[in-house]
Structures are given as structure tokens and as C-alpha cells.
Amino acid sequence: MNEEFILNMLTLHGINYNKYGNEQDKQAFTNWMNKLQHHKNFSNLEEACNYFIAWGERDEKLSA
């Protein structure tokens, strides 16, 4: 499993949870965030969240 796939799954489940409020998407988002933490060897979830946010902001700038 590669980083891009993990980030895409986080995006998918994050959008679905915000749009539909489905508890399954919330849990899936948490699980994928844990996978990102382990994949990147972050010491905690906060580092993984910050990385995901920075990735999204960078991607947003590229598509503008």
C-alpha cells in the first residue's frame, strides 16, 4: 500500500463523512489516518493529521 492510496482514501472517507455523516466513514477515516501514521513513521496522530492537511493545501494550490 502506498502513500498516495492512503491519502486518497482519507480524502474519500473525509468527504463522505462530512457530506452524509455516516459513522462508517468516520471510522474508516480514523483507520486510514492510523495507517498513514504507521506508513510515515509519525510518532502520533497529530503529526499524521498535520501532514494530511499540508498535503491537501499543497494539492489545492496546484489545482488553482
N, C-alpha and C positions, 0 to 999 in steps of 0.2 A: 504494500500500500504506500503510495507516495503522498507527499505534502500537498500537491495540487488537488488531489482527490479529497483529502481530508478537508481542505479549505472550502471546496465546492459543496461538500456535504454539510458543513457548518452553515454555509450561506443558504442552502436549500431549506434546512430544518429551521433556521432562524426566521426566514421569510414566512414559511408556513405557520410557525407558531404565532408570529405577530399578526398574520392575516386571519387565521382561523382559531387560534387559542387552543389548539389540540394538545393535550397533555403528552401524547406520544411523541410529538415533535419536540417538546420541551426536554423530555428525557433523552431523545436521540441527540439533540444539540449538546446536552451535557456529556453524553458518551463520546461524541466526536471531539469535544473540547479536551476530554481526558486523553484521547488518542493523540491529539496534537501535542499535548504536554509531554507525553512519553516519546513521541516521534522526534521532537526537537530537544528533548532532554531538559525541559524547563523545570525549575525546582518547585514551582507551584502553579495553580490555575490562573492566578492573576497575570503572570508572565505570558501564559498562553493566550489569555483574553487580550492583553495589550498587543501581542503580535498579530492576532486576528484583526483587531481594529486598525492597526497600522497598515496591514495588507489591504484591507477594504478601502482605506483612504487613498492609498497609492493607486489602486486599481481604478478608483473613481476619477482621479486626476488624469490618468491615461486615457480614459474614455471621454473626457470633456473636450 
